[in-house]
Amino acid sequence: MNIRFSAARWDQIKEDARLWWAGELERPLVQLRLTGGESNRHPSRLQQLGGDITSYDLQVSPEQIVDRWDYELSQTRFLGDSFPAVWPDFGPGVVAAFAGATVGTGHGTVWFSPEIPQEISDIRLTYDPANCWLQRIKEIYRVAMERWQGLVQVGMTDLGGNLDIPSTFRPSEALLMDLYDYPEEVKRLTWNAHDLWWRYYEEFNSILRPLNPGYTAWTPIFSEVPYYILQCDFSYMIGPEMFDEFVKPELTASCKRLGNAFYHLDGPGQLAHLDSLLSIEELKGIQWIPGAGQPGYEHWPEVYRKIRDAGKLLQLWGDMGTLDAVTSQLGSAKGIILITSTNISHNAEAEEFLSKYRK
């Protein structure tokens, strides 16, 4: 195998993740990847996937995409609690594309738009088994399962959030007015999206399991039971009362269906909903994203304390110093997961950092 990881390492990843989800691991999980190492295989013919979202170019075969992933993984060293993982990036909210939205792409970005604008009462999201994007992702999953036979964790594509998917077909300004004018239609469409979301989630997992070691999403927190990082970016534009009426019921239902559910709390505009989110018993944790132009991760101790005091787990991005800062603010690193990477040249620094948190 070109990827330097073993069955014994997977056993340890699973055991530590099991303890962490249960709140029984006294240290944090630290996923630290060293990139830019030497590869023991020939270079991939396909250029790096990250910049141009090559997955969207239908001239590129699933085999080429998986081979590119394999090459990048072969250049990576997995330290601490990290493990080899990939996920097909078709943009946030790809369920909209499955339901017939037009897909637009640019350098490193993607957007979805309705083919024909409609009134909310006329919008019905339907399942199309022949949808080209649905079939594309399925084929990538099949090739990945065949290629790696469970050595690499293949994550769920970014299906989207509960009101974010409807807002593709009823753009944000109109959907905001619909909350006042047609609240029952908004709820109908939200649950319509919920049913489709779960159909795709289960359909993809029928391909990924049983070879996949477990479950991950676009954020690679490992779980042995169904996991996803839920979101509703639309909620940035509404207040707590509307959040509780239009967003929270569907989120709660999805949390109950998932064994391990996280929420993507994106930007200060969503902090108004944090108390409501923390009251969802089945929600296991929060991923806090300060957002562009905001102070960095180490500048939100009140947010982290509130999350911890509610008995929830916390996921951080950032560098190695981020975990040190937040740990200092909270008094311990228990219940935190840091996902980060650095260049292979910083191997000694990375090992020293990890040694502090192994104790």
C-alpha positions as CSV (number, residue, x, y, z in Angstrom):
1,M,0.0,0.0,0.0
2,N,1.2,3.5,-0.8
3,I,-0.5,5.0,2.3
4,R,1.4,4.6,5.5
5,F,-1.3,3.5,8.0
6,S,-2.0,0.2,9.6
7,A,-4.9,-1.9,10.9
8,A,-3.4,-1.5,14.4
9,R,-3.5,2.3,14.0
10,W,-7.2,2.1,13.0
11,D,-7.9,0.0,16.1
12,Q,-6.4,2.8,18.3
13,I,-8.3,5.6,16.4
14,K,-11.6,3.8,17.0
15,E,-11.0,3.1,20.7
16,D,-9.9,6.7,21.4
17,A,-12.8,8.2,19.4
18,R,-15.2,5.9,21.3
19,L,-13.9,7.2,24.6
20,W,-13.9,10.9,23.4
21,W,-17.5,10.8,22.2
22,A,-18.5,9.3,25.6
23,G,-16.7,12.0,27.5
24,E,-14.4,9.5,29.0
25,L,-11.1,10.5,27.3
26,E,-9.1,12.7,29.7
27,R,-7.0,14.3,26.8
28,P,-8.1,16.0,23.6
29,L,-8.1,14.4,20.2
30,V,-5.4,16.0,18.1
31,Q,-5.5,15.2,14.4
32,L,-2.1,16.5,13.1
33,R,-1.2,15.8,9.5
34,L,2.2,16.4,8.1
35,T,2.0,17.2,4.4
36,G,4.6,17.4,1.6
37,G,6.5,14.2,2.4
38,E,8.1,11.9,0.0
39,S,5.8,9.5,-1.8
40,N,6.7,5.8,-2.5
41,R,4.5,5.8,-5.7
42,H,4.6,7.4,-9.1
43,P,3.0,10.9,-9.3
44,S,-0.6,11.3,-10.2
45,R,-1.3,12.5,-13.7
46,L,-4.1,14.7,-12.4
47,Q,-3.2,18.1,-10.9
48,Q,-4.2,18.9,-7.3
49,L,-7.9,18.7,-6.8
50,G,-8.3,21.5,-4.2
51,G,-8.0,24.6,-6.4
52,D,-10.3,23.9,-9.3
53,I,-12.8,21.4,-7.8
54,T,-11.8,18.9,-10.5
55,S,-14.6,16.7,-9.3
56,Y,-16.9,18.8,-11.4
57,D,-15.1,18.2,-14.6
58,L,-17.0,15.2,-16.0
59,Q,-14.0,14.5,-18.4
60,V,-12.0,13.5,-15.3
61,S,-12.8,9.9,-14.4
62,P,-13.6,8.8,-10.8
63,E,-10.5,6.5,-11.1
64,Q,-8.3,9.6,-11.8
65,I,-9.8,11.5,-8.8
66,V,-9.3,8.6,-6.4
67,D,-5.7,8.1,-7.8
68,R,-5.0,11.8,-7.1
69,W,-6.3,11.4,-3.6
70,D,-4.1,8.3,-3.1
71,Y,-1.0,10.2,-4.3
72,E,-1.7,13.1,-1.8
73,L,-2.3,10.6,1.0
74,S,0.9,8.9,0.2
75,Q,2.7,12.2,0.8
76,T,1.1,12.7,4.2
77,R,2.2,11.5,7.6
78,F,-0.6,10.9,10.1
79,L,0.3,11.9,13.7
80,G,-1.6,11.8,16.9
81,D,-5.3,11.0,16.2
82,S,-5.2,11.7,12.5
83,F,-6.0,9.1,9.9
84,P,-6.2,8.9,6.1
85,A,-9.5,10.5,5.0
86,V,-11.0,12.1,1.9
87,W,-14.4,13.4,0.8
88,P,-15.9,14.4,-2.5
89,D,-16.3,18.2,-2.5
90,F,-19.2,19.2,-4.7
91,G,-19.9,22.4,-2.8
92,P,-22.1,23.0,0.3
93,G,-25.6,21.9,-0.2
94,V,-25.3,19.5,-3.1
95,V,-28.7,18.1,-2.3
96,A,-30.0,21.1,-4.3
97,A,-28.1,19.9,-7.4
98,F,-29.6,16.4,-6.9
99,A,-33.1,18.1,-6.8
100,G,-32.5,19.9,-10.1
101,A,-30.7,23.1,-9.3
102,T,-28.2,24.5,-11.8
103,V,-24.6,24.0,-10.8
104,G,-22.1,26.9,-11.4
105,T,-18.4,26.6,-10.7
106,G,-15.4,28.9,-10.6
107,H,-11.9,28.7,-9.3
108,G,-12.3,27.0,-5.9
109,T,-16.0,27.7,-5.6
110,V,-19.4,26.4,-6.5
111,W,-22.9,27.7,-6.4
112,F,-26.4,26.4,-7.0
113,S,-29.4,28.3,-8.5
114,P,-33.0,27.4,-9.5
115,E,-33.5,26.6,-13.1
116,I,-36.8,28.5,-13.0
117,P,-37.7,30.8,-10.1
118,Q,-41.0,29.7,-8.4
119,E,-43.3,30.8,-5.7
120,I,-42.7,28.8,-2.5
121,S,-46.1,27.1,-2.8
122,D,-45.1,25.6,-6.1
123,I,-41.7,24.2,-5.1
124,R,-41.5,20.4,-4.7
125,L,-38.2,18.8,-4.2
126,T,-38.2,15.3,-5.8
127,Y,-35.8,12.4,-6.0
128,D,-34.2,11.7,-9.4
129,P,-32.2,8.5,-9.4
130,A,-30.7,9.4,-12.7
131,N,-29.3,12.8,-11.6
132,C,-25.8,13.2,-13.0
133,W,-24.3,14.7,-9.8
134,L,-25.8,11.9,-7.7
135,Q,-24.5,9.3,-10.0
136,R,-21.1,11.0,-10.1
137,I,-20.6,10.9,-6.4
138,K,-21.8,7.3,-6.1
139,E,-19.3,6.2,-8.7
140,I,-16.5,8.0,-6.9
141,Y,-17.5,6.2,-3.7
142,R,-17.6,2.8,-5.5
143,V,-14.1,3.4,-6.9
144,A,-12.7,4.5,-3.6
145,M,-14.1,1.5,-1.8
146,E,-12.6,-0.8,-4.4
147,R,-9.2,1.0,-4.3
148,W,-8.6,1.2,-0.6
149,Q,-10.7,-1.7,0.9
150,G,-11.2,0.2,4.1
151,L,-7.7,1.6,4.7
152,V,-8.9,5.2,4.0
153,Q,-12.0,6.7,5.6
154,V,-14.2,8.2,2.8
155,G,-16.4,11.0,4.1
156,M,-19.9,12.1,3.3
157,T,-20.2,14.8,0.7
158,D,-21.6,18.2,1.9
159,L,-25.3,17.6,1.6
160,G,-26.3,21.0,3.0
161,G,-28.4,22.5,5.8
162,N,-32.1,22.4,6.5
163,L,-33.1,25.9,5.3
164,D,-30.0,26.3,3.1
165,I,-31.3,23.8,0.6
166,P,-34.7,25.5,0.2
167,S,-33.0,28.9,-0.1
168,T,-31.4,27.7,-3.3
169,F,-34.8,27.4,-4.9
170,R,-36.3,30.4,-3.1
171,P,-33.4,32.8,-2.8
172,S,-32.7,34.3,0.6
173,E,-34.6,37.6,0.3
174,A,-37.8,35.9,-0.8
175,L,-37.4,33.1,1.7
176,L,-37.1,35.6,4.5
177,M,-40.4,37.2,3.5
178,D,-41.9,33.8,3.3
179,L,-41.2,33.3,7.0
180,Y,-43.8,36.0,7.6
181,D,-46.1,35.5,4.7
182,Y,-46.2,31.7,4.2
183,P,-44.8,30.1,7.4
184,E,-46.5,26.8,6.8
185,E,-45.1,26.5,3.3
186,V,-41.6,27.2,4.6
187,K,-42.1,24.3,7.1
188,R,-43.4,22.0,4.4
189,L,-40.4,22.7,2.2
190,T,-38.0,22.3,5.1
191,W,-39.4,18.8,5.9
192,N,-39.4,18.0,2.2
193,A,-35.7,18.8,2.1
194,H,-35.2,16.8,5.3
195,D,-36.7,13.7,3.8
196,L,-34.5,14.0,0.7
197,W,-31.4,14.7,2.8
198,W,-31.8,11.5,4.7
199,R,-32.6,9.5,1.6
200,Y,-29.2,10.6,0.1
201,Y,-27.4,10.1,3.4
202,E,-28.5,6.5,3.7
203,E,-28.1,5.8,0.0
204,F,-24.4,6.9,0.0
205,N,-23.8,5.0,3.2
206,S,-25.1,1.8,1.6
207,I,-22.1,2.1,-0.8
208,L,-19.5,3.2,1.9
209,R,-20.4,0.5,4.4
210,P,-19.2,-2.0,5.5
211,L,-15.7,-1.3,4.1
212,N,-15.5,2.2,5.5
213,P,-13.9,2.2,8.9
214,G,-16.7,4.5,10.3
215,Y,-18.3,7.8,9.5
216,T,-17.0,11.2,8.7
217,A,-18.2,14.3,6.8
218,W,-16.5,17.3,5.4
219,T,-15.1,17.7,8.9
220,P,-13.2,14.4,9.5
221,I,-14.3,13.7,13.1
222,F,-14.3,10.0,13.3
223,S,-17.3,8.1,14.6
224,E,-18.2,4.4,14.6
225,V,-21.9,5.3,14.5
226,P,-23.6,7.6,12.0
227,Y,-22.2,11.1,12.3
228,Y,-22.7,14.4,10.5
229,I,-21.9,18.1,11.0
230,L,-25.3,19.8,10.6
231,Q,-25.7,23.4,9.7
232,C,-28.1,26.2,8.8
233,D,-26.2,29.2,7.5
234,F,-29.5,30.9,6.6
235,S,-30.1,31.3,10.4
236,Y,-27.5,34.1,10.4
237,M,-30.3,36.3,9.1
238,I,-33.0,35.4,11.6
239,G,-33.6,35.9,15.3
240,P,-33.9,33.3,18.1
241,E,-37.7,33.0,17.9
242,M,-37.7,32.2,14.2
243,F,-34.8,29.9,14.7
244,D,-36.8,27.9,17.3
245,E,-39.8,27.8,15.0
246,F,-38.3,27.1,11.6
247,V,-34.9,25.6,12.2
248,K,-34.7,23.8,15.6
249,P,-37.4,21.2,15.0
250,E,-35.7,19.7,11.9
251,L,-32.3,19.9,13.5
252,T,-33.5,18.1,16.6
253,A,-35.1,15.4,14.4
254,S,-31.8,14.9,12.6
255,C,-29.8,14.8,15.8
256,K,-32.0,12.1,17.1
257,R,-31.4,10.0,13.9
258,L,-27.7,10.4,14.1
259,G,-25.7,8.6,16.7
260,N,-23.2,11.5,16.9
261,A,-24.3,15.0,15.7
262,F,-22.3,18.2,15.6
263,Y,-23.4,21.7,14.5
264,H,-21.5,24.1,12.3
265,L,-21.8,27.4,14.1
266,D,-20.6,29.9,11.5
267,G,-20.0,33.5,12.5
268,P,-21.1,35.9,15.2
269,G,-24.5,36.2,13.7
270,Q,-25.3,32.7,14.8
271,L,-24.2,33.1,18.4
272,A,-27.8,34.3,19.2
273,H,-28.8,30.7,18.6
274,L,-26.2,29.0,20.7
275,D,-28.3,28.6,23.9
276,S,-31.1,27.0,21.8
277,L,-28.7,24.6,20.1
278,L,-27.1,23.6,23.5
279,S,-30.6,22.7,24.7
280,I,-30.8,19.9,22.1
281,E,-30.0,16.8,24.2
282,E,-28.9,14.7,21.3
283,L,-26.5,17.3,19.8
284,K,-23.1,16.1,20.9
285,G,-20.9,19.1,20.0
286,I,-20.3,22.5,18.3
287,Q,-17.8,23.5,15.7
288,W,-17.3,27.3,16.1
289,I,-16.1,29.3,13.1
290,P,-15.5,33.0,13.9
291,G,-15.7,33.9,10.2
292,A,-13.7,36.2,7.9
293,G,-12.7,39.5,9.4
294,Q,-13.3,38.3,13.0
295,P,-10.8,37.7,15.8
296,G,-9.1,34.3,15.7
297,Y,-10.1,31.1,17.5
298,E,-8.3,32.0,20.7
299,H,-10.4,35.2,21.2
300,W,-13.7,33.5,22.1
301,P,-13.3,32.0,25.6
302,E,-16.9,32.9,26.6
303,V,-18.2,30.8,23.6
304,Y,-16.1,27.8,24.6
305,R,-17.0,28.0,28.3
306,K,-20.7,28.1,27.4
307,I,-20.3,25.0,25.2
308,R,-18.4,23.1,27.8
309,D,-20.7,24.1,30.6
310,A,-23.5,22.6,28.6
311,G,-21.7,19.3,28.5
312,K,-21.0,19.5,24.8
313,L,-17.8,18.6,22.8
314,L,-15.9,21.3,20.9
315,Q,-14.1,21.1,17.5
316,L,-11.4,23.6,16.6
317,W,-9.4,24.4,13.5
318,G,-6.3,26.5,13.7
319,D,-2.7,25.7,14.4
320,M,-1.0,24.1,17.4
321,G,-1.1,27.3,19.3
322,T,-4.8,27.4,19.1
323,L,-5.3,24.4,21.3
324,D,-2.8,25.7,23.8
325,A,-4.6,29.0,24.0
326,V,-8.1,27.5,24.4
327,T,-6.9,24.9,26.9
328,S,-5.4,27.7,29.0
329,Q,-8.7,29.6,28.9
330,L,-10.8,26.5,29.9
331,G,-8.3,24.9,32.3
332,S,-8.2,21.6,30.5
333,A,-8.3,20.2,27.0
334,K,-10.9,17.4,27.7
335,G,-13.7,17.2,25.2
336,I,-11.8,19.2,22.5
337,I,-10.7,18.0,19.1
338,L,-8.2,20.0,17.1
339,I,-7.8,19.3,13.4
340,T,-4.8,20.8,11.8
341,S,-1.8,20.2,9.5
342,T,1.7,21.5,9.0
343,N,4.5,20.8,6.6
344,I,6.7,17.7,7.0
345,S,9.6,20.0,7.9
346,H,7.9,20.8,11.2
347,N,8.0,17.1,12.3
348,A,10.0,17.7,15.5
349,E,7.8,20.6,16.6
350,A,4.7,18.6,15.9
351,E,6.0,15.6,18.0
352,E,6.9,17.9,20.9
353,F,3.4,19.4,20.8
354,L,1.7,16.0,20.8
355,S,3.7,14.8,23.7
356,K,2.1,17.4,25.9
357,Y,-1.4,16.1,25.2
358,R,-0.6,12.4,25.3
359,K,-0.2,12.6,29.0
